[in-house]
Amino acid sequence: MFGRVAPRYDLANRLLSANVDRYWRKRTVARVRDVLKRPEAGVLDLACGTGDLLIALEHEAGRRLIGSDFCHPMLTGAWTKLHRGRLKSMLVEADALALPFPDSSLDLITIAFGYRNLANYRAGLAEMRRVLRPGGALAILEFTQPPNKAFASVYNWYCRRVLPIVGGVISGAPEAYRYLPESVRKFPDAPELARMMTEAGFSPVDWEYLTFGIAALHVGQVGRGIRRVRPIGDWPGTP
Ligand SMILES: C[S@@+](CC[C@H](N)C(=O)[O-])C[C@H]1O[C@@H](n2cnc3c(N)ncnc32)[C@H](O)[C@@H]1O
């Protein structure tokens, strides 16, 4: 399905989101800037698709990052854009559920509109947690259910009735744009996703709604493994 959508994926994104997707990616870059700016930080944009977030991250970091996806035509699109922009990031063809990176080898993972598609959400979080180092962070940008019921009903109507037609005409793959609202409906809501990230070992987990709650951005930290359970002065025998 992603392979069929790939050639016109960027155009469909721009038109169907009225360019708001660019703002969502910019916001994601801003939220992870601290880790991104560490000179030695290993950064992976997971399920990078045609590379829009990867490119925004590289512009901010000013150095080579990694993008990965399991869909070859998406990576071909990303490679063309990286090449045209004379950018340095490398691309890896890999399944997000079996990443070809050692334990504790990366400092930042971002995943934009990819996490919802994983066959197993908990396994996906565990795999991301496995490759992140203490002090690292995970940012998940994903569609969600808008919290305002009135807005949600109009938005859901747009997703069910308009999106498959317009998305289908632009991309030539209407099934992909029927799948999208269905997958968002089945996806955990934003507070539940935050809970799942905490259970997977990310702490603290902060999240925010974007654009009336059409999307949500979750950022989870990987602790450094040193937890002071009580102030030093309280230990028995401490002067
Ligand atoms: C909706 S696109 C998002 C692409 C890009 N991150 C963006 O923001 O435009 C979803 C991407 O997730 C990728 N994907 C889905 N499941 C995956 C998996 N298990 N492993 C790697 N990539 C996956 C698809 O190939 C597709 O490129």
The ligand as a MOL file (V3000), in Angstrom:
LIG
                    3D

  0  0  0     0  0            999 V3000
M  V30 BEGIN CTAB
M  V30 COUNTS 27 29 0 0 0
M  V30 BEGIN ATOM
M  V30 1 C 2.1590 7.8730 6.4670 0
M  V30 2 S 3.8190 7.4880 6.0450 0 CHG=1
M  V30 3 C 4.7510 8.6940 6.9760 0
M  V30 4 C 6.0440 9.0180 6.3190 0
M  V30 5 C 6.8410 10.1580 6.9270 0
M  V30 6 N 7.3010 9.8430 8.2660 0
M  V30 7 C 6.0640 11.4530 6.9220 0
M  V30 8 O 5.9350 12.0820 7.9770 0
M  V30 9 O 5.6090 11.8610 5.8670 0 CHG=-1
M  V30 10 C 4.0540 6.0380 6.9980 0
M  V30 11 C 5.3920 5.3770 6.7230 0
M  V30 12 O 5.5850 4.3430 7.6830 0
M  V30 13 C 6.2740 3.3020 7.0460 0
M  V30 14 N 6.0970 2.0900 7.8480 0
M  V30 15 C 4.9420 1.5270 8.2500 0
M  V30 16 N 5.1690 0.4320 8.9770 0
M  V30 17 C 6.5220 0.3060 9.0620 0
M  V30 18 C 7.3820 -0.6370 9.6780 0
M  V30 19 N 6.9190 -1.6870 10.3520 0
M  V30 20 N 8.7100 -0.4520 9.5700 0
M  V30 21 C 9.2140 0.5830 8.8760 0
M  V30 22 N 8.4460 1.5110 8.2530 0
M  V30 23 C 7.1130 1.3620 8.3370 0
M  V30 24 C 5.6420 3.2330 5.6630 0
M  V30 25 O 6.4170 2.5440 4.7360 0
M  V30 26 C 5.4790 4.7190 5.3550 0
M  V30 27 O 6.5870 5.2220 4.6530 0
M  V30 END ATOM
M  V30 BEGIN BOND
M  V30 1 1 1 2
M  V30 2 1 2 3
M  V30 3 1 2 10
M  V30 4 1 3 4
M  V30 5 1 4 5
M  V30 6 1 5 6
M  V30 7 1 5 7
M  V30 8 2 7 8
M  V30 9 1 7 9
M  V30 10 1 10 11
M  V30 11 1 11 12
M  V30 12 1 11 26
M  V30 13 1 12 13
M  V30 14 1 13 14
M  V30 15 1 13 24
M  V30 16 1 14 15
M  V30 17 1 14 23
M  V30 18 2 15 16
M  V30 19 1 16 17
M  V30 20 1 17 18
M  V30 21 2 17 23
M  V30 22 1 18 19
M  V30 23 2 18 20
M  V30 24 1 20 21
M  V30 25 2 21 22
M  V30 26 1 22 23
M  V30 27 1 24 25
M  V30 28 1 24 26
M  V30 29 1 26 27
M  V30 END BOND
M  V30 END CTAB
M  END
